[in-house]
Amino acid sequence: MNKGFASWGRLFRLSLAPTAVGDVLAGSVLAVTASGIEPTGAALTMITLVISSLLVYHGGMAFNDWCDREEDAVVRPERPLPSGAISPAAALGASLLGFVLGPLLAASVHPPAGLWCAGMALAAALYDSRGRGAWIGPGLLGLCRALNLGLPILAFGGFEAFALLWPAPLAYGAYVFVLSRLGRLEDGEATAGNRYVPQFLLVLLGLIFWCLPFLPLEFSSGDPTSLALGRRVALGIGLAASWGLFSKARSLGAWKPSDLIPAMGCALRRMLPFSAALAALSGTTFGFVVALVILCLFPIAVWLRGVFPPS
């Protein structure tokens, strides 16, 4: 593979792209079902919103490395910017381009969605440049992901649909917040008095999965039997996903920061099942198909991780 292309792939963290796609697909299913929109007429809008989301998401990744370039020159010299593979000016330009084009593309679908997407870009920029605190940072990351899931809800159904479906972005944002708090421990946050904190956070992530079938989502279409089936499928996905989290919590024991790397990997790999479970909650054939598509993104994510190792 071309070395320059590989460097840009690492800068943009392309290995994480499937999770952003999963957000939009799940949010689209919920919005289409809640608003009674025919799924066959939603494909073009879904594709547009996926591209918009990816532009902002990966623009944020590039901006993150630009903001960290001086620190990375000391602690992570192999990254694209400190290694000289990509210039800081090029990285900044790419990030700003993503932050501008993403909202513009979302606005072409629904003007308020463009503003929503701009807010997502602002939250990402705040995290990259200012929001590295122990609680503010995870809060901003959770907000970014909640906004990403909410983007298609707003684009398809407006604020009326969001009023019916807001527990879904809230639950997803909560999962990412707890996941990010776990990451703070991996990064060396003070461990005094935190003997059981990683185990607690992993168990909490699993319990959030258990809550998904009981989210008070309202749909204008779908009969009670189908919705009940959707909740059972979501519960099945949640139980399967949470099992690994609980197992990892039991195995930590007397932990040290380096032990959290596999724990973080375990939690990160469950972001796609989380999105799939949300899609399944619609109880529709469309929702089940999209949930399967989201789960099929997992091997793609693994492949991308091998091609563009996260730095």
N, C-alpha and C positions, 0 to 999 in steps of 0.2 A: 504493500500500500504506500502511496505517496506520503512522504514524511510530513509535508506541510498540511495535507488533508487530515492526517492523524492528529496533528497538533491542534488544529481547529476543532476536531471532534472531542478532544480532551478538554479544551477551553470551554466548549458549550455543554460539556457533560452529556453527550448524546446518549450515553447508557441509561440516563434517567428519563429520556423522552417518552417511553411507553407509559410511565405513570401519569404524566401530564395528559397524554391522549386518553387514558382511562378515565381521568376526571371528567373530561368534556363529554365522552361517550355516555358515562353514567348520568351526568346532569341532563343530557339531551333526552335520554329515555324517560327520566322522571318528568321533565317538562312536557314532552310530547303526550305522555299518558295523562298528566294532570290537566292539560289544556284540550284534550280530545283532538289533537292534530293527527292527520293521517301519516304514518311513518314513512310511506313511500315519497311523500313530498318534503321530507325533512333532510334528505341525504346531503344536498348541496350546502344547506346551512350548517350542518354538522361538520362537513369538511372545512368550510370557511372558518368556523370557530376553532377547530383543531389547529389549523395553521396559525390563527391569531394567538391562541394560547401558547403554542410552541415558540413563536417569535418573542413574546414577553418572557417566557420561562427561560429560554436559552440566552436571551439578552441579559437577564438577571445573572445568569451564571458567568457570562463574560465580564459583567460589571463587578461581580464579586472578586474575580481574579485581578481586575484592574485596581480595585481598592486595596487588595492585599499584596500588591506586587513587591513592596519594600520588605514586608515581613517574610514573604515567600522566598525572597532572595537569600534569606538567612536559614530558614527552617525547611523550605521545600524548593530547593534550587532546580529540581528536575521539571517543575511546572512550565507550561509553554511560555509565559512571560519572562520569568527570571532566566530561563535557559536560552532566551534569544530567538526561539522558534517563531514567536509572534511578537510584534512590537506593541508597546502599550497604547500607542495612538490607534493602531488597527483594532485592538481589542475594545477600546473605548468607543470607536466609531461603530463597530458591529453591535455593541450593546445598545447604544442610543438609537441605532436603526431599528432594532427589534422593539424597543420601547415606544417608538413612534408608529411603525407600520402595524404592530399588533392591534392597538386601539383603533387605528383607522380602518383596518379590515373588519373588526368587530362592529364598528359604526356603520359600515356598509350593509350589515345585516339588520341592525336595530340601533339607532343613534344612542339611546341610553346605555346599550351594551358597550358602546365605545367608551363612554365615560367610566363605566364599571371596570373595563379592561385597563383604562388609564390609572384607575385607583389601584389595580393589581400591580401595575408597573411601579407605581409610587411606593407601595408597600415593599416590593422587592428591592427597590433602590434604597429605601430607608434601612432595611435589614443589612444590605451590603455595606453601607457607608456609616451607619450610626447604631444599628440595633443589635449589637453583639452581647448585650447584657444577659445575665443568667436567666432572666424571665422575659425581658423585652424581646430578645432574639427569638426564642421559641414561640412567643406570642405572635410576632410578625410572620414567622414561617407558617404557623397555623392559619393566620389570616389570609396569606397568599393562596394557600391550598383551598380554603373555604371559598374564597372569591373565584378561584378557577373552576370549582365544581358549580358555583352559582352562576357563572357566566352564561352557559346555555339555558339555564332556567329563566334568567332575565330576558335573553334574546328571543326565546320561543314564546314565553307566556307573559312577559312583563312582570311588574311588581305583584300583580294578582296571583300569578303562579308561584312567585317566591314566597308569598304569604302562606301558601299551602304546603310548601316543601322546605321551609327554612331549617327544620331539624336535621335534614341530610347534610347540608354544608356545615352546620354546627358540629355534628358528630365527627365529620371528616376532619375539620379543623382541630377538634379536641384530640383526635388520634395523632395528628402531626405534631401538635403541641407537646404531648407526652413523649412521643418519639424523639423530639428535639431536646427535651429535658434529659432523656437518656444519653443523647449525644454529647451533652455538656459534660457528663461524667467521663465519657470516653476521651474528651479533650483535656482531661486533667483537672476538672473542677474539684475543689477541696473535698476530700473524702472523709474527713473527721466527722464522726456521728452519722455517716451515711452507710453504715454496714448493710442495711437491708433495702436501701433506696432502689438499686437496680432491679432487685427482685420485685419490689412493689410496683415499679413502673411497667415491667414486663407483664405482670398479672393485670394491671390496670388496662393495658393495651388489649389483652385478651378479653377482658370484661366489656370493653367498648364494642367489640365484635358481637358479644352476646346481646347487646342492647339494640342492634340494628333491626331485628324483626319487630321490635315494639315501638319504633319511631312513629309518631303521630302524623303520618303523611296523608294528604287528602288528594284523591284522584277523581276527575269527573267521568272517566271511563273505566271499564273493568268491573266485572261482577264480583260479589263477595267470595265466591269459590275460587276464582282466579287469583284474587288478592291474597287469600289465605294460602294458596299454593306458592305464591311469590314469597311470602314471609317464611314458609317452611324451607324453601330453597335457600333463602338468605341465611336462615338459621343453620342449615347444613354447611354452607360455606364458612360461616362464622365459627362453628364448632371445629371444623377441620383446621382453619387458620389459627385459632386460639390454642389448639393443642401444642403446637410447636413453641408458642410463646411461653406457655406454662412449663413445658419441659425445659426450656432454656433457663427460666427463672429457678427451677429446682437445681439445675446443674452449676449455678454460679458459685454458691458457697462463699468462702472468704475470698472476695474478688479484688482485683486490682484493675486500673484503667484499661490495660491491654486486653483483659478478658472481655471487655464490652464490645470489641470489634465484631466478633461473631454474633453477639446479641443484637447489635445494631443492624447487622446484615439480615438477621432473622426478621426483625421488625420492618425493615425497609421492603423486604420481599413480599410482605403482606399488604402493601398498599394497593396492588392490583386486585387481589381478592376482596379488599374492602370496597373498591369501586364496583367490582362484579356483583357483590352482594347488594349494593344499592340499586344497581340496574335490575336485579332480579325482583326487588320489592314491587316493581310495577305489576307483576303478575301477568304480563302479556307475552305473546310469542316473540314480539320485537324485543322486549326486555331480556328474555332468556337467551335469544340469539346474541344480543350485544354483550350480555354477561359472559357468554362463551368466548366471544371475540376478545374481550378484555383479558380473560384467563389465558388465551392463546398468545397474548402479548408477552407473557412471562418468558418463554424461551427466546423470544426476540431480544428481550432485555438482557438475558444471560449472554447471548451472542454479542450484543453491542458492548457489554462490559469487557468481553475478551478483546474486542477490536479497539475500543476506546477506554482503557482502564481509567476509572475515576482517580483524579489526582488530589 
